[in-house]
Amino acid sequence: MSDGSPGSLYWDGKIIETPEEFVFQKKFILDGTNFAMVCSEGSCGPVLMWHRFPRIQYNDYYYMSSNYYDAVQLVCKRNIMFCGFGILSHYNNSNVTYKFKYKINDELSEEITHVTTDADKDPEKKWHVINLKELFGIKPIKVDADGKIDIMVKVANDDMRRCFYGTGGYRDRYSVMPEQEYDFNTEYSSHNDNNTSADWG
């Protein structure tokens, strides 16, 4: 009943003081009864990261662009809150300035510039996490099931182009990746002008 998130559970106009002790059968609650869970902003559980690729290639084969966007589209299989995304780091352990946009259905964001240092990356996975709220004060964005999220990224100059990349991002593989739900389908984005495809990049 309780996942450890701070907040209050409401039923029948009353606050349930001890939700962990709340038993549905004892309260004679029928199927379909409405509840409300109220929590402070950002307190409703951890942000989950969905992994697109079963394999990451740590070599210098892939080049981003300083002029054109690499882009991919994620199609939601359930209602989600979009909090940001991850991007694999530079091959030569260099600092990189990214320029990115995101599009939720038909609503396109402004271009955002984000300066990273190599020390910012995850030391094991070698990627940078772009958390929109922590970095830019942009609140999580609700996206309904079947909603489309396009993510577009390029680098600031040609010295920053070489990066690690993912492969094998086919539906029959990411749909069964262990320890994560099948929350998205990955599609080709019409905003892509570089080398990213639905299954690698």
Buried (B, 14 or more C-beta within 10 A) or exposed (E): EEEEEEBEBBBEEEEBEEBEEBEEEEEEBEEEEEEEEEEEEEEBEEEEEBBBBBEBBEEBEBBBBBEBBBBBBBBBBEEBEBBBBBBBBBBEEBEBBBBBBBBBEEEEBEEBEBEBEBEBBEEEBBBBBBBBBEEEEBEBBEBEEEBBBBBBBBBBEEEBBBBBBBBBBBBEBBBEBEEBEEBBBBBEBEBBBBBBBBBBB
